[in-house]
Amino acid sequence: AKKPPPRAMDWSSGGECRPSEVGGLFYDVMSHSHKFADVTSDDGAKAFNETFLIKPVPEHEAELTTPVTIEIIDAVVRKETLLNVGDGIGTKEHVEYIIKLSRGLQLKTLGKRYSELQSFHQLLLEHRLIDRLHAPPFPEKQTFRDGWYKFDHTDTSSDFVRTRKIALDQYLKRLFEANPTLYHEPCAIAFFGIEEFELKAAEEVSKAAAVKAAKEKAQALPPQQAIQPNMRGLYEV
């Protein structure tokens, strides 16, 4: 008897994930994935490519798309409001590291705390999205450095913040250099908010594959049936 297809994961209700993940980073990421499922799911990618009357693009061809670069360009102090029982409303400062991602003419900047980047690293390891043995180590949460105490951990001009900024920048660059397809993972797309990057990449891959398929079809036709390019850069008989 034919086996029934596997049941789809319902991330919006917490189905098919460990109870400990509900409300956590991985759960939030997968709940967010419906916004770009049209290009990241198998069925969505196939349907997207079929609009160009071609077969789904092989993975090695997808790697020919414009690469994404990442770097930390700044560190800023943010204030968060705290509600303390009996003490009223207070504020607390923390540092966010400004990350710049670029792909061709596309640009994305966002701020992430050290703890958020650390959680992202742990998510990648727990779900085996990167090789634990070859993945770059995440920068340690140092309290002391060269004999001075971390009293200026929210001072963006301090050696502590500058050193951490450099370490996080090197980590992110090494992470994505070692894992060039990580940008296509739903968790990375949602964490960095680069849905537009993925949509543009899918369009480029599909268009390039459509042109390639049309050229191959033209070469296979007899001379009297040669096809000409239309205004969209595709080919029609």
C-alpha positions as CSV (number, residue, x, y, z in Angstrom):
1,A,0.0,0.0,0.0
2,K,1.2,3.5,-0.8
3,K,2.4,5.3,2.3
4,P,0.6,8.5,3.2
5,P,2.7,11.7,2.8
6,P,4.3,13.0,6.0
7,R,2.1,15.4,8.0
8,A,3.1,19.0,7.7
9,M,4.5,20.8,10.8
10,D,2.1,23.3,12.4
11,W,4.5,25.7,14.0
12,S,1.8,28.2,14.7
13,S,0.3,25.9,17.3
14,G,3.6,24.4,18.5
15,G,3.1,21.0,16.8
16,E,6.0,18.7,15.9
17,C,8.5,20.5,18.2
18,R,9.8,19.8,21.6
19,P,7.8,21.4,24.5
20,S,11.0,23.2,25.6
21,E,11.1,25.0,22.3
22,V,7.6,26.5,22.5
23,G,8.1,30.3,22.9
24,G,11.8,30.0,22.3
25,L,13.9,31.3,19.4
26,F,13.5,28.2,17.2
27,Y,9.7,28.2,17.7
28,D,9.5,31.9,16.9
29,V,11.6,31.4,13.7
30,M,9.6,28.6,12.4
31,S,6.3,30.4,13.2
32,H,7.7,33.2,11.0
33,S,8.7,31.0,8.1
34,H,5.2,31.1,6.4
35,K,6.2,34.6,5.1
36,F,8.8,33.1,2.8
37,A,7.5,29.6,2.3
38,D,6.7,30.3,-1.3
39,V,10.4,30.1,-2.2
40,T,11.9,28.0,0.7
41,S,9.5,25.0,0.7
42,D,9.9,22.2,-1.9
43,D,6.4,22.7,-3.3
44,G,6.8,26.5,-3.3
45,A,10.1,26.4,-5.1
46,K,8.7,23.9,-7.7
47,A,5.7,26.1,-8.4
48,F,7.9,29.2,-8.6
49,N,10.1,27.6,-11.3
50,E,7.1,26.2,-13.2
51,T,5.9,29.7,-13.9
52,F,8.9,29.8,-16.3
53,L,8.0,26.4,-17.7
54,I,11.3,24.8,-16.5
55,K,12.3,22.1,-14.1
56,P,13.3,23.0,-10.5
57,V,16.8,24.5,-10.4
58,P,19.6,22.1,-9.1
59,E,21.3,23.2,-5.9
60,H,24.6,23.7,-7.6
61,E,23.1,26.3,-9.9
62,A,21.5,28.2,-7.0
63,E,25.1,28.8,-5.7
64,L,25.7,31.0,-8.7
65,T,23.4,33.7,-7.3
66,T,24.9,37.0,-6.0
67,P,26.5,36.2,-2.6
68,V,25.6,37.9,0.7
69,T,28.2,39.7,2.8
70,I,28.0,40.3,6.5
71,E,29.8,42.6,8.9
72,I,29.4,44.4,12.2
73,I,29.7,48.1,11.6
74,D,29.0,49.7,15.0
75,A,27.9,49.2,18.6
76,V,25.2,51.3,20.2
77,V,23.7,51.6,23.6
78,R,19.9,50.9,24.0
79,K,17.7,51.6,27.0
80,E,15.0,49.2,28.1
81,T,12.2,49.9,30.5
82,L,12.0,47.6,33.6
83,L,9.0,47.3,35.9
84,N,10.3,46.5,39.4
85,V,7.8,45.5,42.0
86,G,7.8,48.1,44.8
87,D,10.4,50.3,43.1
88,G,8.3,51.5,40.2
89,I,9.6,51.8,36.6
90,G,13.3,51.8,35.9
91,T,15.6,51.6,33.0
92,K,18.5,49.4,32.1
93,E,21.1,49.8,29.4
94,H,22.5,47.2,27.0
95,V,24.7,47.2,23.9
96,E,23.5,46.2,20.5
97,Y,25.9,45.4,17.7
98,I,24.8,46.9,14.3
99,I,25.0,44.2,11.6
100,K,25.1,45.1,7.9
101,L,24.1,42.5,5.3
102,S,24.4,43.3,1.6
103,R,23.6,41.4,-1.6
104,G,24.3,43.3,-4.7
105,L,22.3,46.6,-4.4
106,Q,20.2,45.2,-1.5
107,L,21.1,46.3,2.0
108,K,19.9,45.3,5.4
109,T,21.0,46.7,8.8
110,L,19.8,45.5,12.2
111,G,20.9,45.5,15.8
112,K,21.5,42.3,17.9
113,R,22.6,41.8,21.4
114,Y,25.5,39.5,22.3
115,S,23.0,37.1,24.0
116,E,20.8,37.0,20.8
117,L,23.7,36.1,18.6
118,Q,24.7,33.4,21.2
119,S,21.2,31.9,21.1
120,F,21.3,31.9,17.3
121,H,24.6,30.0,17.4
122,Q,23.2,27.4,19.9
123,L,20.1,27.0,17.6
124,L,22.3,26.2,14.7
125,L,24.2,23.6,16.7
126,E,21.1,22.0,18.3
127,H,19.4,21.5,14.9
128,R,22.6,20.4,13.1
129,L,22.4,23.3,10.6
130,I,26.2,23.6,11.0
131,D,29.0,21.1,11.6
132,R,29.8,21.2,15.3
133,L,33.4,20.1,14.7
134,H,34.1,22.7,12.0
135,A,31.9,25.6,13.1
136,P,33.8,28.6,14.4
137,P,33.6,28.9,18.2
138,F,31.3,31.6,19.6
139,P,33.2,34.4,21.4
140,E,33.4,33.8,25.1
141,K,31.5,36.0,27.5
142,Q,34.5,37.5,29.2
143,T,34.2,39.3,32.5
144,F,37.9,40.1,32.9
145,R,40.3,41.1,30.2
146,D,44.0,42.0,30.8
147,G,43.4,42.7,34.5
148,W,40.5,45.2,34.3
149,Y,37.0,44.6,35.4
150,K,33.9,44.8,33.1
151,F,32.7,48.0,34.7
152,D,32.3,49.7,31.3
153,H,30.4,47.0,29.5
154,T,27.9,49.5,28.2
155,D,30.5,52.1,27.2
156,T,30.8,51.7,23.4
157,S,34.2,53.4,23.4
158,S,35.7,50.9,26.0
159,D,38.2,48.2,25.2
160,F,35.7,45.6,26.3
161,V,33.0,46.6,23.8
162,R,35.5,47.2,21.0
163,T,37.1,43.8,21.5
164,R,33.7,42.0,21.6
165,K,32.6,43.8,18.5
166,I,35.7,42.7,16.6
167,A,35.3,39.1,17.9
168,L,31.6,38.9,16.9
169,D,32.4,40.4,13.4
170,Q,35.1,37.7,12.8
171,Y,32.7,35.0,14.1
172,L,29.9,35.9,11.7
173,K,32.2,36.2,8.7
174,R,33.8,32.8,9.4
175,L,30.4,31.2,10.1
176,F,29.0,32.2,6.7
177,E,32.2,31.6,4.8
178,A,32.3,28.0,6.1
179,N,28.5,27.6,5.5
180,P,27.7,29.5,2.3
181,T,24.2,28.1,2.0
182,L,23.2,29.1,5.6
183,Y,21.6,32.3,4.2
184,H,18.9,30.1,2.6
185,E,17.9,28.5,5.9
186,P,14.6,29.7,7.3
187,C,16.1,30.3,10.7
188,A,18.8,32.6,9.3
189,I,16.3,34.4,7.0
190,A,14.0,35.1,9.9
191,F,16.8,36.0,12.4
192,F,18.4,38.6,10.2
193,G,15.1,39.6,8.4
194,I,16.4,39.0,4.9
195,E,13.3,37.6,3.3
196,E,13.7,40.1,0.4
197,F,17.2,38.7,-0.3
198,E,15.9,35.2,-0.6
199,L,13.0,36.2,-2.9
200,K,15.4,38.1,-5.2
201,A,17.8,35.2,-5.2
202,A,15.0,32.8,-6.2
203,E,14.0,35.2,-9.1
204,E,17.5,35.4,-10.4
205,V,18.0,31.6,-10.3
206,S,14.7,30.9,-12.0
207,K,15.3,33.6,-14.7
208,A,18.8,32.3,-15.4
209,A,17.6,28.7,-15.6
210,A,14.7,29.7,-17.9
211,V,17.1,31.5,-20.3
212,K,19.5,28.5,-20.2
213,A,16.7,26.0,-20.9
214,A,15.4,28.2,-23.8
215,K,18.8,28.3,-25.4
216,E,19.2,24.6,-25.1
217,K,15.8,24.1,-26.7
218,A,16.8,26.5,-29.5
219,Q,20.0,24.6,-30.2
220,A,18.0,21.3,-30.5
221,L,15.6,22.7,-33.0
222,P,16.1,22.6,-36.8
223,P,17.4,25.9,-38.4
224,Q,14.0,26.8,-39.9
225,Q,12.4,26.6,-36.4
226,A,15.0,28.9,-34.8
227,I,13.5,30.9,-31.9
228,Q,14.0,34.6,-31.1
229,P,14.3,36.3,-27.8
230,N,11.3,38.4,-26.6
231,M,11.3,41.6,-24.7
232,R,11.6,39.8,-21.3
233,G,14.9,38.2,-22.2
234,L,13.2,34.8,-22.6
235,Y,12.7,32.8,-25.8
236,E,9.6,31.8,-27.7
237,V,9.0,29.7,-30.8
